[in-house]
Amino acid sequence: MKEKTDVYLQKGPLLIYLTLLGAIFLLVGSALLLYFTKGVKKITTTDIAASEKIMGLHFTPQERKMLQPSLVDHRQAYESLRNYSLENAIPPAFQFNPLTSLDTTDSSPGPLDWPLDEEVELPQNKEELAFYPVTKLASLIRSRKISSLELTKLYLDRLKKYGPPLKCVVTLTEELALSQAKRADEELAQGIYRGPLHGIPWGAKDLLATKGIRTTWGATPYKDQVFQVNASVVDRLEKAGAVLVAKLSMGALAMGDVWFGGKTKNPWNPKQGSSGSSAGSAAATAAGLVGFSIGTETWGSIVSPSTRCQVSGFRPTYGRVSRYGAMALSWSMDKIGPISRTVEDCLLVFSTIYGPDGKDLSVVDVPLQWDPTLDVQSLKIGYLKKEFEHDYPGQQIHLQALETLRSLGVELIPVKLPDFPVNALSFILDAEAAAAFDELTRSNQDDLLVRQGEGAWPNIFRQARFIPAVEYIQANRFRYQLMSKMAELFKKIDVYVAPSFSEQNLLLTNLTGHPAVVVPTGFTDKGKPTSLTFTSNIFQDEKALLVAILFQEATKYHHHHPDLTVLEKRTSSPQKEMN
């Protein structure tokens, strides 16, 4: 017994040492395991501060804290994309162009020679003219039943009356408008008619440059900005005889409906914003303050406010309309298009503004092949079957809309979009937008923007600084794959229809550059606005337009207009609101 005790006493310290050593290894191992499974996943403000040194930037502690969840989301997007393979031959969805300009004249063919209804008469109450489509207004002006000057004054008066409570007007271009209207009338008296937009008052989203008139981009840092050139779209509309009556509000730097003048209101429900970012364009068109307007879209900025305000909107194929003189947000996604009371009006405006100008080299010279005699039954029309089947507000309205299409002799083909985590590519927009407004971030002038917070531009610009260049290029290679898959889809169909906010469709088609026509389909029982979107293949915009026109004519939703009497109680001094 003593012998065993001696052995224990001799080996006891060793056993205790080994036991303690094992415990230490266990603790350290567990700590390392925890670190590599959870610690690495966590992004701390210390990590962010260290990265700032590499980038040569400095953010405040509050800004770092706001960045944390966004940076985690971005990393999850990268990891999601890494689950998919990319062959070496797959290029990114953009290409280098050594040209910086083209030695060419403006090649816009001008507006379509649209047949006008000569039997259109003036209403007893001329205020009703405010809601007439361009096709009817054009008939009245050409027949000289009303002058451009008289129509322009009507819209100017309405802009002064309803613009302030709707907060949809940034700058009233009254002097320019009266001058252009007088010229339109004088030319008509001389037998000069420039087409269906001759003498028609219109409004520009306030990101289009207008010579000598401020272009604010809806943002405080730029509220006194004045260019000495016109955007190509502005020049083309002026050449067509259109009359610019106002620069219309936009969400600051093309996000939402909040700008430095407040939140643009929905004419149907002034307690609600008009959505954005083409907020003022949609609100003013719906409220009968302009004959038509111009909007832009990067990710929903025509589709969303057109839906909310129940007007017709058209987002052309990427590369169809020059963006020269327009604020850049995303060079690979920005598109310019009309917002009108009817799809026919959208077509007329588009026919005026599309085509190369030698300044925006992304524009492709593809003619508009408009054939109003084309039999819709000759087109293969698909629908996103799955998106119509799940329960959502407006489902019954949209199911009835499909029946309306079938009543036109259309055989609807069920289709589905490519199976891919499209939302994981959304940081492409963030990166390009951050580059476009890098100076705001570096100068801290982003603090002047009205909207702050995790989902606002200042934080998005900051978080985009952490997007690796490799991940941006890889995302654009996946984007190319999406484009290829969409090309395969359009070998089977000519057009497809979808709820405007169906899952992934809106972002996907903005990434792939496909055209879309949004058509209002009225309100649900709870007052929620609804719409359908018609999408065609790239540079085949006219097919989507044709189907949308026929559908709209069969539904008549575009004949409904908001009751603005509630706004009259809110009217305040227009000078105070519009400056």
Secondary structure, 3 states (H helix, E strand, C coil): CHHHHHHHHHHHHHHHHHHHHHHHHHHHHHHHHHHHHHHCCCCCHHHHHHHHHHHCCCCCHHHHHHHHHHHHHHHHHHHHHCCCCCCCCCCCCCCCCCCCCCCCCCCCCCCCCCCCCCCCCCCCCHHHHHHCCHHHHHHHHHCCCCCHHHHHHHHHHHHHHHHHHHCCEEEECHHHHHHHHHHHHHHHHCCCCCCCCCCCEEEEECCECECCEECCCCCHHHCCCECCCCCHHHHHHHHCCCEEEEEECCCCCCCCCEECCEECEECCEEEEECCCCCHHHHHHHHCCCCCEEEEEECCCCCHHHHHHHCCEEEECCCCCECCCCECCCCCCCCEEEEEECCHHHHHHHHHHHEECCCCCCCCCCCCCCCCCCCCHHHCCEEEEHHHHHCCCCCHHHHHHHHHHHHHCCCCEEEECCCCCCHHHHCHHHHHHHHHHCHHHHHHCHHHHCCCCCCCCHHHHHHHHCCCCHHHHHHHHHHHHHHHHHHHHHCCCCCEEEEECCCCCHHHHHHHHCCCEEEEEEEECCCCCEEEEEEEECCCCHHHHHHHHHHHHHHHCHHHCCCCCHHHHCCCCCHHHHHC
